[in-house]
Amino acid sequence: MATSRATRGNFFEDFETGQLLRHAIPRTVTEGDVSLYIALTGDRRPVHCSAEVARSLGYARERVHDLLVFHMVFGKTVGDVSLNAVANLGYADLRFGRPVYPGDTLRAESEVLGRRETSSGTSGIVWVRTTGLNQRDEVVLSYARWVMVQKRGSAPTGAKDSPSLPAEVPASELHFHPELEPQMLSEVAWAFGGRARWDDYVVGERIDHHGGMTIEESDHMTATRLYQNTALVHFDQHAMAGSRFGRRLMYGGHVISVAYAAAMNGFENGLGMLAWNGGQHVSPTFAGDTLYAWTEITDKQPLSNNDSVGALRCRLVAAKNVDPVKEGVQRRIKDAEGKDAYDPRVVLDLDFWLAMPRKLGSDD
């Protein structure tokens, strides 16, 4: 006899504005998780892979990578928010809070900010704000995202209360590790392998992160399982065979991680992400695609709580199956009708603030 004990996740009709979702399955982050993340993305930042460098900068030990924290918090939300997603569309007002270390336990909760049914009548867009907390109930991450979710039925819902989200995280609200002192940075500068400091970057410059990475099916499947992200669009090829793409979509967060790992070439001294102003998964990515990345510097600001570190506003762009250096790819182009549009090969557009050491007196 068949039963209905197994859930199918929430459909668009199940969401209500103001609803609070407390997500199940807290996750203790281990050293093994950190090592596997490095293996899957190739990220080489010293504060995440060297306990000694991290301690020299005043941390308890090596920090769990900012994006690994994001993915694990995001993964907690999937069963309630995006198990039946058509696509994850974008992010806004993402702020990193307390540092996370191996051994910390993460949990998440989300508030529904608004909903809007799409014109097709088969799906709707849901906006949520998710908060990630550690075992001491300290906020480690907070962000808004919006996702297109399938409807359960065909009856119109009339939902159209989409929220207004901030366009950016103001530089005045950015903060970084207040105990970090210039002398600490000077003693371990060799470990980062870079020469450029905050003072050297110029607003308007573009940095091409040479070399691409081809993402295999096993890469993104292992990554998605690592984050306990159970969205069907990533796992169920039988179901996705009937979709408009005819195949599984790669988890967009893995695209972000690969692009950010590539961005170390040119930002070797980066100390971590401070916040995301916004981000879009412009086009889908599939197994077998090769990703390339570049970054545009759009702003630079000092930090109010630490004179030894500044903030760079970075626009990280990833394109698939085209070398931006050799083939002159731009983020925006004119389409066939002469309208401003993304280049169809662009898959990611992420606007974020990066912490970067400033020059010391001896560096001048």
Sine and cosine of phi, psi and omega as CSV:
sin_phi,cos_phi,sin_psi,cos_psi,sin_omega,cos_omega
0.00,0.00,0.81,-0.59,0.00,-1.00
-0.96,0.28,0.62,-0.79,0.06,-1.00
-0.85,-0.53,0.13,-0.99,-0.01,-1.00
-0.91,-0.41,0.54,0.84,-0.03,-1.00
-0.93,0.36,-0.58,0.81,0.00,-1.00
-0.97,0.24,0.68,-0.74,-0.02,-1.00
-1.00,-0.08,0.40,-0.92,0.05,-1.00
-0.95,-0.31,0.18,0.98,-0.02,-1.00
0.98,0.18,0.08,-1.00,-0.01,-1.00
-1.00,0.08,0.66,-0.75,0.15,-0.99
-0.98,-0.19,0.13,-0.99,-0.10,-1.00
-0.81,0.59,-0.66,0.75,-0.05,-1.00
-0.91,0.42,-0.29,0.96,-0.07,-1.00
-0.99,0.11,-0.21,0.98,-0.06,-1.00
-1.00,-0.01,0.60,-0.80,0.09,-1.00
-0.75,-0.66,0.71,-0.70,0.03,-1.00
-0.87,0.50,0.74,-0.67,-0.06,-1.00
1.00,-0.06,-0.17,0.99,-0.02,-1.00
-0.91,0.42,0.68,-0.74,0.05,-1.00
-0.96,-0.28,0.81,-0.58,-0.01,-1.00
-0.93,-0.36,0.88,-0.48,0.08,-1.00
-0.98,-0.18,0.92,-0.40,-0.18,-0.98
-0.99,0.11,0.67,-0.74,-0.04,-1.00
-0.97,0.24,0.16,-0.99,0.16,-0.99
0.91,0.42,0.96,0.29,0.17,-0.98
-0.85,0.53,0.41,-0.91,-0.09,-1.00
-0.73,-0.69,0.84,-0.55,0.12,-0.99
-1.00,0.08,0.84,-0.55,-0.03,-1.00
-0.99,0.12,0.76,-0.65,-0.06,-1.00
-0.91,-0.41,0.21,-0.98,0.10,-1.00
-0.88,0.48,-0.54,0.84,0.04,-1.00
-0.90,0.44,-0.63,0.77,0.07,-1.00
-0.87,0.50,-0.69,0.73,-0.02,-1.00
-0.89,0.45,-0.70,0.71,0.00,-1.00
-0.91,0.42,-0.65,0.76,0.01,-1.00
-0.92,0.40,-0.60,0.80,0.05,-1.00
-0.87,0.49,-0.69,0.72,0.04,-1.00
-0.88,0.48,-0.67,0.74,-0.01,-1.00
-0.90,0.44,-0.57,0.82,-0.06,-1.00
-0.99,0.16,-0.46,0.89,-0.11,-0.99
-0.92,-0.40,-0.38,0.92,-0.08,-1.00
0.98,0.20,0.21,0.98,-0.03,-1.00
-0.91,0.41,0.66,-0.75,-0.14,-0.99
-0.80,-0.60,0.32,0.95,-0.11,-0.99
-0.94,0.34,0.79,-0.61,-0.13,-0.99
-0.87,0.50,-0.57,0.82,-0.05,-1.00
-0.92,0.40,-0.27,0.96,0.00,-1.00
-0.98,-0.22,-0.26,0.97,-0.06,-1.00
-0.83,-0.55,-0.02,1.00,0.02,-1.00
-0.78,-0.62,0.92,-0.39,0.04,-1.00
-0.90,0.44,-0.59,0.81,-0.05,-1.00
-0.93,0.36,-0.67,0.75,0.05,-1.00
-0.90,0.44,-0.70,0.72,-0.02,-1.00
-0.88,0.47,-0.68,0.73,0.02,-1.00
-0.90,0.43,-0.59,0.81,0.02,-1.00
-0.89,0.45,-0.42,0.91,0.01,-1.00
-1.00,-0.07,0.08,1.00,0.09,-1.00
0.99,-0.15,0.08,1.00,0.05,-1.00
-1.00,0.07,0.30,-0.96,0.01,-1.00
-0.92,0.39,-0.57,0.82,0.01,-1.00
-0.16,-0.99,-0.21,-0.98,0.04,-1.00
-0.87,0.49,0.67,-0.74,0.01,-1.00
-0.99,0.14,0.57,-0.82,0.19,-0.98
-0.91,0.41,0.69,-0.72,-0.07,-1.00
-0.81,0.58,0.66,-0.75,0.01,-1.00
-0.77,0.63,-0.70,0.71,-0.08,-1.00
-0.97,0.25,-0.48,0.88,0.10,-0.99
-0.91,0.41,-0.63,0.78,0.10,-0.99
-0.87,0.50,-0.74,0.68,0.02,-1.00
-0.84,0.54,-0.75,0.66,-0.07,-1.00
-0.89,0.46,-0.64,0.77,-0.04,-1.00
-0.94,0.33,-0.62,0.78,0.08,-1.00
-0.92,0.40,-0.71,0.71,0.04,-1.00
-0.84,0.54,-0.70,0.72,-0.03,-1.00
-0.86,0.50,-0.56,0.83,0.03,-1.00
-0.88,0.48,-0.52,0.85,-0.14,-0.99
-0.99,0.11,-0.29,0.96,-0.19,-0.98
-0.88,0.47,-0.69,0.72,-0.06,-1.00
-0.86,0.51,-0.50,0.87,-0.01,-1.00
-0.99,-0.13,-0.52,0.85,-0.14,-0.99
-0.97,-0.23,-0.73,0.68,-0.22,-0.97
-0.76,-0.65,0.38,0.92,0.05,-1.00
-0.86,0.51,-0.58,0.82,-0.01,-1.00
-0.96,-0.28,0.53,0.85,-0.04,-1.00
-0.95,0.32,0.58,-0.81,0.24,-0.97
-0.99,0.13,-0.68,0.74,0.04,-1.00
-0.24,-0.97,0.55,-0.83,0.19,-0.98
-1.00,0.09,0.79,-0.62,-0.22,-0.98
-0.98,-0.18,-0.63,0.78,-0.05,-1.00
-0.07,-1.00,0.04,-1.00,-0.06,-1.00
-0.69,-0.73,0.39,-0.92,0.09,-1.00
-0.44,-0.90,0.44,-0.90,0.15,-0.99
0.78,0.63,0.75,0.66,0.03,-1.00
-1.00,-0.01,0.78,-0.63,-0.03,-1.00
-0.76,-0.65,0.77,-0.64,0.09,-1.00
-1.00,0.05,0.72,-0.70,-0.04,-1.00
-0.96,-0.28,-0.84,-0.54,-0.05,-1.00
-0.90,0.44,0.60,-0.80,0.08,-1.00
-0.90,0.43,0.51,-0.86,0.01,-1.00
-0.93,-0.36,0.69,-0.73,0.01,-1.00
-0.87,-0.49,0.41,-0.91,0.13,-0.99
-0.80,0.60,0.72,-0.69,-0.07,-1.00
0.97,-0.24,-0.32,0.95,0.07,-1.00
-0.96,0.28,0.51,-0.86,0.02,-1.00
-0.93,-0.36,0.79,-0.61,-0.07,-1.00
-0.95,-0.30,0.62,-0.78,0.15,-0.99
-0.68,-0.73,0.14,-0.99,-0.09,-1.00
-0.53,-0.85,0.47,-0.88,0.15,-0.99
-0.60,-0.80,0.46,-0.89,-0.07,-1.00
-0.72,-0.70,0.58,-0.82,0.12,-0.99
-0.93,-0.36,0.74,-0.68,0.05,-1.00
-0.97,0.24,0.86,-0.51,-0.06,-1.00
-1.00,-0.03,-0.43,0.90,-0.04,-1.00
0.12,-0.99,0.17,-0.98,-0.03,-1.00
-0.57,-0.82,0.46,-0.89,0.12,-0.99
-0.48,-0.88,0.83,-0.55,0.04,-1.00
-0.96,0.29,0.63,-0.77,0.01,-1.00
-0.99,0.17,0.30,-0.95,-0.05,-1.00
-0.91,0.42,-0.41,0.91,0.01,-1.00
-0.93,0.37,-0.43,0.90,-0.03,-1.00
0.98,0.19,0.00,1.00,-0.03,-1.00
-0.98,-0.21,-0.12,0.99,-0.05,-1.00
-0.42,-0.91,0.08,-1.00,0.06,-1.00
-0.45,-0.89,0.32,-0.95,0.01,-1.00
-0.98,-0.19,0.74,-0.67,0.00,-1.00
-0.88,-0.48,0.75,-0.66,0.05,-1.00
-0.96,-0.27,0.73,-0.69,0.05,-1.00
-0.71,-0.71,0.44,-0.90,0.22,-0.97
-0.92,-0.39,0.84,-0.54,-0.03,-1.00
-0.95,-0.30,0.66,-0.75,0.07,-1.00
-0.86,-0.52,0.80,-0.60,0.10,-1.00
-0.98,-0.18,0.71,-0.71,-0.04,-1.00
-0.77,-0.64,0.46,-0.89,0.07,-1.00
-1.00,-0.08,-0.14,-0.99,-0.09,-1.00
-0.93,0.37,-0.24,0.97,0.06,-1.00
-0.98,-0.18,0.19,0.98,-0.03,-1.00
0.89,0.45,0.43,0.90,0.11,-0.99
-1.00,0.06,0.63,-0.77,-0.02,-1.00
-0.97,0.26,0.84,-0.55,0.06,-1.00
-0.97,-0.25,-0.29,0.96,-0.07,-1.00
-0.26,-0.97,0.60,-0.80,0.11,-0.99
-0.55,-0.84,0.70,-0.71,-0.01,-1.00
-0.35,-0.94,0.38,-0.93,0.16,-0.99
-0.96,-0.29,0.57,-0.82,0.11,-0.99
-0.56,-0.83,0.32,-0.95,0.07,-1.00
-0.74,-0.67,0.63,-0.78,-0.16,-0.99
-0.65,-0.76,0.63,-0.77,0.08,-1.00
-1.00,0.03,0.84,-0.55,-0.12,-0.99
-0.87,-0.50,0.65,-0.76,0.04,-1.00
-0.89,0.45,0.52,-0.86,0.16,-0.99
-1.00,0.03,0.45,-0.89,0.05,-1.00
-0.98,0.20,-0.59,0.80,-0.05,-1.00
-0.73,-0.68,-0.18,-0.98,-0.06,-1.00
-0.97,-0.25,-0.13,0.99,-0.04,-1.00
-0.93,0.36,0.74,-0.68,0.03,-1.00
-0.87,0.48,0.60,-0.80,0.01,-1.00
-0.98,-0.21,-0.39,0.92,-0.05,-1.00
0.96,0.27,0.12,0.99,-0.04,-1.00
-0.94,0.35,0.81,-0.59,0.02,-1.00
-0.35,-0.94,0.73,0.68,0.00,-1.00
-0.93,-0.37,0.76,0.65,0.01,-1.00
-0.87,0.49,0.65,-0.76,-0.10,-1.00
-1.00,0.09,0.22,-0.98,0.15,-0.99
-0.99,-0.17,0.83,-0.55,-0.03,-1.00
-0.94,-0.35,0.51,-0.86,0.01,-1.00
-0.89,0.45,0.59,-0.81,-0.03,-1.00
-0.98,0.20,-0.32,0.95,-0.03,-1.00
-0.35,-0.94,0.27,-0.96,0.19,-0.98
-0.99,-0.10,0.92,-0.39,-0.06,-1.00
-0.86,0.51,0.62,-0.79,0.00,-1.00
-0.87,0.50,-0.49,0.87,0.00,-1.00
-0.91,0.41,-0.28,0.96,-0.02,-1.00
-0.98,-0.21,0.13,0.99,0.02,-1.00
-1.00,0.04,0.66,-0.76,0.01,-1.00
-0.66,-0.76,0.49,-0.87,0.01,-1.00
-0.60,-0.80,0.73,-0.69,0.20,-0.98
0.13,0.99,1.00,0.05,-0.14,-0.99
-0.91,0.42,-0.35,0.94,-0.02,-1.00
-0.98,0.19,-0.19,0.98,-0.05,-1.00
-0.93,0.36,0.82,-0.58,-0.03,-1.00
-0.90,-0.44,0.42,-0.91,-0.03,-1.00
-0.80,0.60,-0.63,0.78,-0.04,-1.00
-0.89,0.45,-0.58,0.81,0.04,-1.00
-0.87,0.50,-0.70,0.71,0.00,-1.00
-0.91,0.42,-0.64,0.77,-0.03,-1.00
-0.89,0.46,-0.61,0.79,-0.08,-1.00
-0.95,0.32,-0.43,0.90,-0.04,-1.00
-0.90,-0.45,0.24,0.97,-0.05,-1.00
-0.85,0.53,-0.55,0.83,-0.02,-1.00
-0.87,0.50,-0.51,0.86,-0.12,-0.99
-0.95,0.31,-0.33,0.94,-0.05,-1.00
-1.00,0.04,-0.43,0.91,0.10,-1.00
0.98,0.22,0.23,0.97,-0.02,-1.00
-0.87,-0.50,0.30,-0.95,0.01,-1.00
-0.94,-0.35,-0.50,0.86,-0.12,-0.99
-0.97,0.23,0.71,-0.71,0.11,-0.99
-0.93,-0.37,0.06,-1.00,0.00,-1.00
-0.77,0.64,-0.65,0.76,-0.07,-1.00
-0.90,0.43,-0.42,0.91,-0.11,-0.99
-0.99,0.14,-0.39,0.92,-0.07,-1.00
-0.98,0.19,0.57,-0.82,-0.08,-1.00
-0.88,-0.48,0.76,-0.65,0.06,-1.00
-0.88,0.48,0.77,-0.63,-0.03,-1.00
0.97,-0.23,-0.24,0.97,-0.01,-1.00
-0.98,0.18,0.45,-0.89,0.05,-1.00
-0.88,-0.47,0.75,-0.66,-0.01,-1.00
-0.91,-0.41,0.90,-0.43,0.06,-1.00
-1.00,0.04,0.81,-0.58,-0.02,-1.00
-1.00,-0.06,1.00,-0.07,-0.20,-0.98
-0.85,0.52,0.65,-0.76,0.07,-1.00
0.99,-0.11,0.60,-0.80,0.01,-1.00
-0.93,-0.36,0.21,-0.98,0.08,-1.00
-0.75,-0.66,0.84,-0.54,0.08,-1.00
-1.00,0.09,0.78,-0.63,-0.05,-1.00
-0.99,-0.16,0.88,-0.48,-0.01,-1.00
-0.99,0.10,0.29,-0.96,0.04,-1.00
-0.84,0.55,-0.67,0.74,-0.04,-1.00
-0.91,0.41,-0.52,0.86,0.00,-1.00
-0.89,0.46,-0.83,0.56,-0.13,-0.99
-0.97,0.24,-0.44,0.90,0.06,-1.00
-0.94,0.35,-0.68,0.73,0.04,-1.00
-0.90,0.43,-0.69,0.73,0.01,-1.00
-0.87,0.49,-0.71,0.71,-0.04,-1.00
-0.90,0.43,-0.63,0.78,0.06,-1.00
-0.93,0.37,-0.61,0.79,0.02,-1.00
-0.84,0.55,-0.63,0.78,-0.03,-1.00
-1.00,0.04,0.02,1.00,-0.03,-1.00
0.82,0.57,0.63,0.78,0.06,-1.00
-1.00,0.01,0.93,-0.37,-0.14,-0.99
-0.98,-0.22,0.29,0.96,-0.03,-1.00
-0.85,0.53,0.76,-0.65,-0.11,-0.99
-0.90,0.44,-0.47,0.88,-0.04,-1.00
-0.90,0.43,-0.30,0.95,0.00,-1.00
-0.99,-0.11,-0.33,0.95,-0.19,-0.98
-0.91,-0.41,-0.59,0.81,-0.25,-0.97
-0.98,-0.18,1.00,0.01,-0.02,-1.00
-0.91,0.41,-0.55,0.84,0.01,-1.00
-0.87,0.48,-0.70,0.72,0.02,-1.00
-0.95,0.31,-0.64,0.77,-0.07,-1.00
-0.96,0.27,-0.25,0.97,0.04,-1.00
-0.87,0.49,-0.44,0.90,0.01,-1.00
-1.00,-0.07,0.08,1.00,0.01,-1.00
-0.99,0.14,0.08,-1.00,-0.03,-1.00
-0.93,0.38,-0.35,0.93,0.04,-1.00
-1.00,-0.08,-0.38,0.92,0.02,-1.00
0.96,0.28,0.21,0.98,-0.01,-1.00
-0.35,-0.94,0.19,-0.98,0.00,-1.00
-0.94,0.35,0.59,-0.81,0.10,-0.99
-1.00,0.04,0.60,-0.80,0.12,-0.99
-0.96,0.27,0.65,-0.76,0.07,-1.00
-0.85,0.53,0.84,-0.54,-0.07,-1.00
-0.88,0.47,-0.49,0.87,0.04,-1.00
-0.89,0.45,-0.53,0.85,0.04,-1.00
-0.93,0.37,-0.56,0.83,0.09,-1.00
-0.88,0.48,-0.69,0.72,0.04,-1.00
-0.86,0.51,-0.71,0.70,-0.04,-1.00
-0.89,0.45,-0.68,0.73,0.00,-1.00
-0.91,0.41,-0.67,0.74,0.01,-1.00
-0.91,0.41,-0.66,0.75,-0.02,-1.00
-0.93,0.36,-0.58,0.82,0.08,-1.00
-0.89,0.46,-0.65,0.76,0.04,-1.00
-0.89,0.45,-0.53,0.85,-0.08,-1.00
-0.95,0.31,-0.09,1.00,0.11,-0.99
-0.89,0.46,-0.50,0.87,0.06,-1.00
-0.96,0.27,1.00,-0.07,-0.08,-1.00
0.83,-0.56,-0.35,0.94,0.05,-1.00
-0.75,-0.66,0.70,0.72,-0.10,-0.99
-0.85,0.53,-0.54,0.84,-0.06,-1.00
-1.00,0.04,0.07,1.00,0.00,-1.00
-0.85,0.53,0.68,-0.73,-0.06,-1.00
-0.98,-0.22,-0.09,1.00,0.06,-1.00
0.63,-0.77,0.30,-0.95,0.06,-1.00
-0.97,0.24,0.69,-0.72,0.07,-1.00
-0.99,-0.10,-0.65,0.76,-0.07,-1.00
-0.20,-0.98,0.35,-0.94,0.18,-0.98
-0.94,-0.35,0.77,-0.64,0.12,-0.99
-0.98,0.21,-0.57,0.82,0.02,-1.00
0.04,-1.00,0.20,-0.98,0.00,-1.00
-0.22,-0.97,0.50,-0.87,0.03,-1.00
-0.68,-0.73,0.63,-0.77,0.24,-0.97
-1.00,0.00,0.99,-0.14,-0.20,-0.98
-0.94,0.34,-0.67,0.74,0.00,-1.00
-0.61,-0.79,0.39,-0.92,-0.03,-1.00
-0.95,0.31,0.44,-0.90,0.08,-1.00
-0.86,-0.50,0.59,-0.81,-0.04,-1.00
-0.79,-0.61,0.35,-0.94,0.09,-1.00
-0.83,0.56,0.68,-0.74,-0.04,-1.00
0.99,-0.14,-0.27,0.96,0.05,-1.00
-0.96,0.30,0.54,-0.84,0.08,-1.00
-0.96,-0.28,0.81,-0.58,-0.06,-1.00
-0.98,-0.20,0.70,-0.71,0.14,-0.99
-0.85,-0.53,0.37,-0.93,-0.06,-1.00
-0.60,-0.80,0.45,-0.89,0.20,-0.98
-0.58,-0.81,0.27,-0.96,0.00,-1.00
-0.77,-0.64,0.70,-0.72,0.10,-0.99
-0.95,-0.30,0.77,-0.63,0.05,-1.00
-1.00,0.07,0.89,-0.46,-0.06,-1.00
-0.95,-0.32,-0.23,0.97,0.01,-1.00
-0.20,-0.98,0.33,-0.95,0.13,-0.99
-0.52,-0.85,0.70,-0.71,-0.08,-1.00
-0.62,-0.79,0.55,-0.83,0.13,-0.99
-0.95,0.32,0.28,-0.96,0.07,-1.00
-0.98,-0.21,0.64,-0.77,-0.08,-1.00
-0.96,0.29,-0.39,0.92,-0.10,-0.99
-0.95,-0.31,0.08,1.00,-0.01,-1.00
-0.36,-0.93,0.92,-0.39,-0.05,-1.00
-0.97,0.24,-0.23,0.97,-0.07,-1.00
-1.00,0.00,-0.09,1.00,-0.03,-1.00
-0.75,-0.66,0.62,-0.78,0.10,-1.00
-0.85,-0.52,0.15,-0.99,-0.01,-1.00
-0.92,-0.40,0.77,-0.63,0.12,-0.99
-0.97,-0.26,0.77,-0.64,0.10,-1.00
-1.00,0.00,0.89,-0.45,-0.15,-0.99
-0.90,-0.43,0.64,-0.77,0.12,-0.99
-0.92,-0.39,0.99,-0.15,-0.04,-1.00
-1.00,0.05,0.84,-0.54,-0.05,-1.00
-0.86,-0.51,0.73,-0.69,0.08,-1.00
-0.88,-0.48,0.66,-0.75,0.06,-1.00
-0.81,-0.59,0.45,-0.89,-0.04,-1.00
-0.93,-0.37,0.67,-0.74,0.17,-0.99
0.87,0.49,0.54,0.84,0.08,-1.00
-0.42,-0.91,0.72,-0.69,-0.01,-1.00
-1.00,0.05,0.93,-0.36,-0.06,-1.00
-0.87,0.49,-0.53,0.85,-0.03,-1.00
-0.95,0.32,-0.75,0.66,-0.07,-1.00
-0.98,0.22,-0.46,0.89,-0.13,-0.99
-0.90,-0.43,0.15,0.99,0.15,-0.99
0.86,0.51,0.70,0.72,-0.03,-1.00
-0.97,0.25,0.67,-0.75,0.08,-1.00
-0.90,-0.44,0.41,-0.91,0.01,-1.00
-0.91,0.41,-0.71,0.71,-0.03,-1.00
-0.87,-0.49,0.59,-0.81,0.02,-1.00
-0.66,-0.75,0.07,-1.00,0.16,-0.99
-1.00,-0.10,0.79,-0.61,-0.01,-1.00
-0.98,0.18,-0.11,-0.99,-0.07,-1.00
-0.87,0.50,-0.42,0.91,0.01,-1.00
-0.99,-0.11,0.13,0.99,0.02,-1.00
0.99,0.17,0.20,0.98,-0.01,-1.00
-1.00,-0.03,0.49,-0.87,0.04,-1.00
-0.94,0.34,0.78,-0.63,-0.06,-1.00
-0.44,-0.90,0.28,-0.96,0.13,-0.99
-0.93,0.37,0.58,-0.81,0.22,-0.97
-0.86,0.52,0.75,-0.66,-0.07,-1.00
-0.88,0.48,-0.25,0.97,0.01,-1.00
-1.00,0.03,-0.17,0.98,0.05,-1.00
-0.97,0.25,0.74,-0.67,-0.02,-1.00
-0.91,-0.42,-0.32,0.95,-0.07,-1.00
-0.60,-0.80,0.66,-0.75,0.11,-0.99
-0.68,-0.74,0.97,-0.23,-0.11,-0.99
-0.86,-0.52,0.85,-0.52,-0.03,-1.00
-0.96,-0.26,0.93,-0.37,-0.09,-1.00
-0.60,-0.80,0.30,-0.95,0.08,-1.00
-0.99,-0.17,0.75,-0.66,-0.01,-1.00
-0.91,-0.42,0.73,-0.68,0.08,-1.00
-0.98,0.19,0.78,-0.62,-0.05,-1.00
-0.67,-0.74,0.75,-0.66,0.03,-1.00
-0.86,0.50,0.59,-0.81,0.09,-1.00
-1.00,-0.04,0.28,-0.96,0.00,-1.00
-0.94,0.35,0.60,-0.80,0.13,-0.99
-1.00,0.01,0.19,-0.98,0.00,-1.00
-0.85,0.52,-0.58,0.81,-0.03,-1.00
-0.96,0.27,-0.22,0.98,-0.03,-1.00
-0.99,0.12,-0.31,0.95,-0.11,-0.99
-0.95,0.31,0.00,0.00,0.00,0.00
